[in-house]
């Protein structure tokens, strides 16, 4: 894997464990998964279009950085 300098919208890769049965991808720790964040914090309220567009722009920025 090529080295990627830090980007605010890309999870940092730290390493990998290849010892069976614990083959693992190691990344920086987050407070929760994306699914938990989307379901818990956003489930019962409508997001303004400006927030939805900001999330989309941030995701696109991270993907652009990786490619």
Secondary structure, 3 states (H helix, E strand, C coil): CCCCCCCCCCCCEEEEECCCCCCEEEECCCCCCHHHHHHHHHCCCCCCHHHHHHHHHHHHHHHHHHC
